[in-house]
Structures are given as structure tokens and as C-alpha cells.
Amino acid sequence: MSPEIVTILALVVIFAIATVLPINMGALAFVAAFVVGTLSVGLTTDDIIAGFPAGLVLTLIGVTYLFAIAQNNGTVDLLVRGAVRMVGGHVAAIPWIMFAVTAVLTAIGALSPAAVAIIAPIALTFAARHDISPLLMGMMVIHGAQGGGFSPISVYGVTVNSIVEREGLPGSPLAVFLGALFFNIAIALVLFFVLGGRKLLGRKVAAEPLARTEHAHGTLVRGHGAAPGPGVGGDDDEHIHPERPAPVRFEQVLTLVGLVVVAVLALAFDLDIGFVAITVAVVLALFSAQQHKGAVTQISWSTILLIAGVLTFVFVLEEAGTIDYVGDAVIGLGVPLVIALLLAYIGGVVSAFASSTAIIGVAILLAVPFLEEGSISAVGVVVALSVASTIVDVSPFSTNGALVLANAQDVDRDRFYKQILAYAGIVVAVGPLLSWLVFVVPGWL
């Protein structure tokens, strides 16, 4: 059996196992890279290690470490409460504030599940208290996270733009970011009116203080009455108490300045985001070392393992000639538009059950050969694949969808699960097609 076929079969096995069993796809990918790379492709372990995405791993460590510190010292709490006050308690604006805050968090480097884990409990508490559809509020949070998730300094954005640059494809980080942002805003707008947003117009409530949840691994902000998040125990593990809005502390101001510094140095001066983020994080930690001693454990190591493993196996795919092999077969179909649509659906369907970050990388790499021909807009296809592979994270089988389901307040869980599942089915069925129609067919990118 040829190395190309072996690597393709290994890829299928990786996705199948990761979908059925709770095993990190990155760990599976590392094993596949080692076994397939040495036995079938003829690579040495040094060759395989050369494909390890060290720069991307540093970026992920840096930004997630910084974000953990911002979460622990209450800076995220400060941002959310300030955003709610800005709208003067207008109920109709609250879902949009949650969308915007989550988008900002992912845009400045927070992982999508991390942002959703922080904002969803607050958003769903507001939904329960003020008669807002929990499905509307939960999906606004997720689409907000995906809307901001492709900024040039975000995890998704860095991943996509790194692959595009490495493969020598025409790239536009701004188009990827704005394409995903406006696509998710459009979906959120439809959801707002379909799920009862019109009834919220004109209603107004007083701003309420939030509650702070303290536990062994840091501080998590919640609304009053919020259910414990995933992995959080009962009274033995945490203590919830209400608190009046406190004055802004020096370390919070310092954290806000640090976030701005990271964005400016990375975007304006083109410095490595990983080194900049981890430098700012260490500076912040020095001001309160004891408070942030657990921040390192809050780095999303499972996500880093996932991305590092998959991209290392992708390197083995490339060395085996699999990308060219599949690309030649795809090009043989002779209809690039149809090929792009098929890849969008593959990304969407698989991502509903597996990692969006991993799928984006694989989908873009599979598209490389026919994109190099120039018969179709490479930027448009990259944006379409990026959007199609992430909007399906509303699925209850994805981390984001599961977080929303777990933190819903005062709802019939079974009914809510079916609502999320039905909405996810619609997104999977229609989302890739819409992304293809918007970004690929017109050829305007």
C-alpha cells in the first residue's frame, strides 16, 4: 500500500477514534506521525520533530497564560460589568453585549472555549432573570466567540494565516477576520429576531452586581444563581458570594494596558505574538505572584496538544506526498467550485464532532493544490473553509455547545438539548453552503 493511502487511512482513523472516544486528537496524531512516518514514509524521528510547530505552540502558551491572569485578577469581570452599564440596562442590548464581549475576548487571544466558559454563565443568568430565550443568549455567545476568533492575533487567525503563509498561498488576514466576523453577525441578527428579540425592544432593567466564584484554580465570574460550570464541584469546592462593584484596582489597569501593548506590538511592530504575550504575562505575574501561581495550570494544554499533534501529522502527510496526491485527485474533478463546496461540508460536518482548529488546517491543506492553479480565489476559499469549520461549534457535542447546555438556568435540560441539537443540524446543513455562496462563488475576495 502506498504511503499516500496509508496516511489518508491513518487520518480517518484519528478522526474516528477522537469522535467516538474521549481521547485527545493531538495525542493520536503524534502516535500516527511516529508510526506512519517511520514505518511507511521512511522518516526518522528527527525528521518528524522538525515538523513540530514550535512557533505556534509558543503563541498558544503565551496568549492563554496572559488570558488566565486577566481572568484571575478580575479584569474580565471589569470588562463585562462595564459593557452592561454602557447600555443602561436595555434588555434588547444585552445579547449583543454578550456577543461583543465574547468576540473581543477571542479577538485579543482567548481560546473560544475559554471565552464561552466565562461569558456563557453570565449571559444565561441574564436570560433566566429577564425572560430572554436561553437558546438566543447561548448562541449569541458562541457566534460572538467565533466572530472574533479569526483576528490576526487570535488562535484561529494565527493557525490559518500561518498555514496560508507556509504554503505560499495569497493571503489576507484582514479578509479572514472580517469575513468570519460579519458572517457571524449576520447569523446573530437572524437569531435575534427569530428567537424573540423583537419582544425585548423597549424593555429596561437596572444593572445588577455580579457574583464571583472562587476555587482552587482561580476566579470565575458568574451572575447570581449561576450553575457551577463544567468540572466545578459543589460547596466543598467553591464558595459563591455576591459583591458590590469594586473600584478598579491597579493590577486591573495594568492588565488592560498589557492587553493593549500586546495588540500594538504584535500588529503595529510585527513582533512575535507568543514572546510578547508571555513577556507581558510574566510582568503581570511579578506584581502578584501568589495570586497567579496557578495561572500556568489554566493554560489550555489540551488544545495545545491537539494543535501541535495534528500539525505534526500534517507535516508527515506533506512529506509522504499525500497533499499533492489528494490535490491531484480533486483537481481531476475539473470543477473547482464544487471541490471548494465539498471541502466546506467536510470541514463543517467533522468539526461538529471534532476540533475545529484541526479541521481548518487539514481542509486548507487539501485545497492547496487546486488553489495554486489560480482558477479560483484562494482567499475566498480560505475564508469559506474557516467559517464553515467553526460556525458548527454550536453543536452540543462541541466544547462551546456543551458549555452553553451545562450553564443554562431554569430550563428543561432535555428540551434545551434538543433545541441546540436542532439548531446545530440547521447550521451544519446550511452553513457551509452559505459560506461557499458568499465567499467563493462571487470571486470578490
C-alpha positions, 0 to 999 in steps of 0.5 A: 500500500502506498504511503499516500493511502496509508496516511489518508487511512491513518487520518480517518482513523484519528478522526474516528477514534477522537469522535467516538472516544474521549481521547485527545486528537493531538495525542493520536496524531503524534502516535500516527506521525511516529508510526506512519512516518517511520514505518511507511514514509521512511522518516526518522524521528528527527525528521518528524520533530522538525515538523513540530510547530514550535512557533505556534505552540509558543503563541498558544502558551503565551496568549492563554497564560496572559488570558488566565491572569486577566481572568484571575485578577478580575479584569474580565469581570471589569470588562463585562460589568462595564459593557452592561452599564454602557447600555443602561440596562436595555434588555434588547442590548444585552445579547449583543453585549454578550456577543461583543464581549465574547468576540473581543475576548477571542479577538485579543487571544482567548481560546473560544472555549475559554471565552464561552466558559466565562461569558456563557454563565453570565449571559444565561443568568441574564436570560433566566432573570429577564425572560430572554430565550436561553437558546438566543443568549447561548448562541449569541455567545458562541457566534460572538466567540467565533466572530472574533476568533479569526483576528490576526492575533487570535488562535484561529487567525494565527493557525490559518494565516500561518498555514496560508503563509507556509504554503505560499498561498495569497493571503489576507488576514484582514479578509479572514477576520472580517469575513468570519466576523460579519458572517457571524453577525449576520447569523446573530441578527437572524437569531435575534429576531427569530428567537424573540428579540423583537419582544425585548425592544423597549424593555429596561432593567437596572444593572445588577452586581455580579457574583464571583466564584472562587476555587482552587484554580482561580476566579470565575465570574458568574451572575447570581444563581449561576450553575457551577460550570463544567468540572466545578464541584459543589460547596466543598469546592467553591464558595459563591458570594455576591459583591458590590462593584469594586473600584478598579484596582491597579493590577486591573489597569495594568492588565488592560494596558498589557492587553493593549501593548500586546495588540500594538506590538504584535500588529503595529511592530510585527513582533512575535505574538507568543514572546510578547504575550508571555513577556507581558504575562510574566510582568503581570505575574511579578506584581502578584505572584501568589495570586497567579501561581496557578495561572500556568495550570489554566493554560489550555494544554489540551488544545495545545496538544491537539494543535501541535499533534495534528500539525505534526501529522500534517507535516508527515502527510506533506512529506509522504506526498499525500497533499499533492496526491489528494490535490491531484485527485480533486483537481481531476474533478475539473470543477473547482467550485464544487471541490471548494463546496465539498471541502466546506461540508467536510470541514463543517460536518467533522468539526461538529464532532471534532476540533475545529482548529484541526479541521481548518488546517487539514481542509486548507491543506487539501485545497492547496493544490487546486488553489495554486492553479489560480482558477479560483480565489484562494482567499475566498476559499480560505475564508469559506473553509474557516467559517464553515469549520467553526460556525458548527461549534454550536453543536452540543457535542462541541466544547462551546455547545456543551458549555452553553447546555451545562450553564443554562438556568431554569430550563428543561435540560432535555428540551434545551438539548434538543433545541441546540441539537436542532439548531446545530443540524440547521447550521451544519446543513446550511452553513457551509453552503452559505459560506461557499455562496458568499465567499467563493462563488462571487470571486470578490475576495 
